[in-house]
Amino acid sequence: MKNRLKVLRAERNWSQAELAERLDVSRQTINAIETGKYDPSLPLAFKIAHLFEMSIEQIFMPE
């Protein structure tokens, strides 16, 4: 699954560690999502969408 997480994070000048802390996950999880090695669970996808005030579809797209 493609995603815009890295771009959205960079627009806010957040490090992976800062985003991970806001979402209560590890920095490694953020890295894995950004690089497409891991697709977030539905609850985590909702948390991410809520944090960025966007819909899940605006952040995550099927390849």
N, C-alpha and C positions, 0 to 999 in steps of 0.2 A: 504494500500500500504506500502510495506517495503521501507526503505531508509537507506543510509549510511551517513546521514548528521552529526550525532553525532561523528562518527569516523573521518570524514573529518575535522570537526571543531577541534577535539582534536589533530589531526596531526599538526595543525597550532597553537596550544595553544591559541585558541580564546575562550572566554567565550560566553555563549548564548547571553549576552548583546552586546558584540562586533560584533558578526555575525548579530544580529538584526539591529544594527546601519548601518552596511555595506549594508544591504538589504532594509533598510528603513521600517522595520516592528517592532512589539513589541517583547520583550523577550519571552512573553507568546506564541506568534505565533511560535517562534523557538522551544520552549519546546513542544508544541502540535504536531508539525511536527515530531520532533525526537521521540516522544513516540507513534506515529501512531494514535493520536486522531484527526488529521486534515491533509487532503491532500491539498497541496498548489495549488493555481490557476495556470493555464498554464503560464501566464506572470511571476509569482513569480518563478515557476519551471525553466523557462528560465534564470531568474536573478541569481538563485542559481547555475545553470550549468555554466553560464558565469563566475561567481565569482571564481568557483573552476576549471575553464578551462577544463570542462568535458562535455560529452553529458548528456542529461536528463536521458537516459537509464542507464548510468553508476552510477547514484545516486539513482534513483527511480526504484523499481521493483514491478510488480504485485505480490500479495501473492499467 
